[in-house]
């Protein structure tokens, strides 16, 4: 008989625990959260102390029944969900749903035999401080979503939403885009001299540093060449100049390794080094933590818990990795243990992310891992080992060379001891090596190379750099970084990813404008960071969670009331279509526009430019072929087009040459036998069609080989209604017969309907 029941979140974690515990315990998985706030209503009693109303997750009902049956008669129930706020909340919800009287709570940072043994020896009760911190975060996020979403629907478009942390992330992306738009590049020039020792074939490059009259090698005065005229003047002055070494400075430089990974740095390196998106990296890390099948070893947890903001390493793990380094590479490769300064709000609750057993090298288990699992485990393993290794050592040389009235500078370095690079590998694009130069030595000149440069705008965020920025500002927590990015990109579509860079969409910019104009406090990073600190205080027990939520909700309500009463984007202009509503500024993925406040009853809309002005159509010196009024250049949802200035009375739109020109193919229409086939171009590409259109609607696409595709097959069977030949077409349910004169003639389907009418 088992000693009791252990409940974890996932089947993978259950299998790994089962390997250590055997038949001693019955191990089951809850499949994650079993209760949550309702999907279609707020589920928070604002007037009753912000009491949340939880309901069972529909997809977990079967799992709950199975857990309830398994718990009956068990002498001991142990809850072993993840060791963080979310895991504590899962344990509490399980206890509530299963009506457990005195469940035990255990936690472990790594799923190893020793860690599980220690956890079972020191169980505790559910920590309501952690639960309340999670409840406070969940309730605050629900209040923001349900209170702000209707306002955003009325101003932008239905189905979007706002988040407490995602709004800050969106603002960072939009603000960066604004910086790029306003950036004015500044021109500058560099002048490089290609030099060598006398008679040597080995060349090196020195860059113009300053006029010879300026200070010597120690000077930090920055000399700049602003334009081409200045550059050419310097090149002219250097014609025929001789070059001589006037200063050589050598010094030793060391480069230390980085500390072990925390959640944010792992996501950043997974993105930049492995091209693995943060959400995917966390999914793979979860698999490595919960356990992977290692052949005869069975399910094995390979890394420690992956949601952490601490670079701390246990004394036992530190001793083991140093032993491995000494054995594999020798004592001189041992270095001081690397840690890092804690980021704002870091809790130091868990160790850094590291392998559970440093002797389990990536290559030794590669055959058991998927490609993504191997790449991420290899990254974590090497980072951890490198953090305990000696620094790399360089001999760095700086040489100053006099040429004419100017001084050039060349830098070079040589790696003399690889240190932690032995495991981590060098990320640098090679070091420039200089020949052994002596002061007073004359050099050969092989030409000058002036080159133009422009200052660059700040780069757009990547997913990795956005996470780094959020972490540095104290926004979010290790468990929320990846979901934040996922929310603004996939869930809401406020940001799109192009070439791995984040670009705000028009809807994203419109939402950010509304948030900054009316809810600046919520989209402010400092305020969000302070709220995170208060949630940490709830977790530590120095704050109650209800006052934290109340202090947040009061300003939110006031901001929402003010925004609904006074919306600067609205106008007093009466809708010209219904004459009842007034025009309101809105936005869609096609850009800003003015729409009727009575939408959807009135669907009037008028385009706007980004700065809020109504784009004025440009009149052209060309009359409309239908009514004679001048044509005008307009902008629509698909871009610019030429239409009649008499719209809506005249709806003429000029097609471009590709759309209007037609070319005879020399073939007769296979459908009607009367018209000629002509080549045309439509919105979906080139096609052939009957010249008798619309009397005959035959058409067939033209393939990549330039030949017409297969059109409807003409059958030797007349239509029972009009007598024209039937054709075989393909629809959503397969092949069917239709009249070749469709839609003028309904064909066989029309016959069936008429026959039924006659029979009736």
Buried (B, 14 or more C-beta within 10 A) or exposed (E): EBBBBBBBBBBBBBBBBBBBBEEEBBBBBBBBBBBBBEEEEBBBEBEEEBEBEBEBBEEBEEBBEEBEEBBEEBEBBBBBBBBBBBBBBBBBBBBEBBEBEEBBBBBBBBBBEEBBEEBBEEBEEBBEBBBBBBBBBBBBBBBBBBBBBEBBEBBBBEEBBBBBBBBBBBBBBBBBBEEBEEEEEEEBBBBBBBBBBEEEEEEBBBEBBBEEEEEEBEEEEEEEBEEEEBBBEBBEEBEEBEBEBBBBEEEEEEBBBBBBBBBBBBBBBBBBEBEBBBBBBBBBBBBBBBBBBBEEEBBBBBBBBBBBBBBBBBEEBBEBBBEBBEEBBEEEBBBEBBBBEBBEBBBEBBBBBBBBBBEBBBEEBEEBBEEBBBBBBBBBBBBBBBBBBBBBBBBBBBBBBBBBEBBBBBBBBEBEBBBBBBBBEEEEEEBEEBBEBEEEBEBBBEEBEBEEEEEEBEEBBBBBBBBBBBBEBBBBBBBBBBBBBBBBBEEBBBBBBEEEBBBBBBBBBBBBBBBBEBBEBBBBBEBBBEBBEBBBBBBEEEBEBBEBBEEBBEEBEEBBEEBEEEBEBBEEEEBEBBEEBBBBBBBBEBBBBBBBBBBEEBEBBBBBEEEEEEBEBEEBEEEBEEEEBEBBBBBEEEEEBBBBBBBEEBEBEBEEEEEEEBEEBEEBBBBBEEBBBBBBBEEEEBBBBBBBBEEBBBBBBBEEEEEBEEBBBBBEEEBBBBEBBBBEBEEEEEEEBBBBBBEEBBBBBBBEEEEEEEEE
